[in-house]
């Protein structure tokens, strides 16, 4: 059996920016002294005149991006999720969200898979923060194919977009002819009737692995990939809940305010359904190898399988 191709979505971000930059002269990229890590250095190498290093000043970077957008540019402001969503939250809210400017935020190194950088850099709160900003689109792609498509869709969308990328290389799962990315539309990856597993980001692969293990136990799990957390594909979520009767959400993010909360918001109003939220359980992360951390916090395939099985029995 051939080895599964793995690519970090931050790499996808850098590659997508270069491709878009060749097609659109109004695209500019900003970074906060992290171009090598966020992979915007790829864009800088090809288009040095359209890359702005703002230094370790994320708040100022967001302000510059806001100004550039009013001058007809399409800025992609890039930094670690902890800094882009955390440190610069006020500027994102007031300078980008409030005037609803055409600024794209490329947030890399999200979640506990940042690994050895530890709790201070493992942002498990960014989706929750960005969801609360009126008019902000929040996208969390699951692999290379989806990440590239998301960057393109973000460029084409008029308005603020938050894009969440990871440091860890993850399996490519959407490399198929019929794959289509559309903001606000989830993707059903596997049919099932016993439980609906609704996942986002790198946890989509974990959900698929868990579904395989559940199938061996005679449990048919439906797997839904929600790459856009805001606006949420409410129709798909409600349909999956009604079909299966039980829902599990899986995310590399706090269970407070993220995908799980978004799903529960919809279901409690439109289709009351029991929901298990799998994610970071109201704790900070810790330093360690990314794969081992995912295992410890039960966000890998085995961990998701164990939790889902215990939930539906």
ABEGO torsion letter per residue (X at the ends): XBBBBBBBAAAAAAAAAAAAAAABAABBBBBBGAAAAAGAAAAAAABAAABBBAEBBAAAAAAAAAAAAAAGBBBBBBBBAAAAAAAAAAAAAAAAAAAGBBBBBBBBGBEAAAEAAEAAABBAAAAAAAAABBGBBBBBBABAAAAAAAAAAAAABBEBBBBBBBABBBBBAABBAABBBBBGBBBBABBBAABBBBBBEAAAAAAAAAAAAAAAAGBBBBBBBBABAOBBBAAAAAAAAAAAGBBBBBBBBBABGBAAAAAAAAAAAABBBBBBBBEBBGBBBBBEBAAAAAAAAGABAAAAAAAAAAAAX
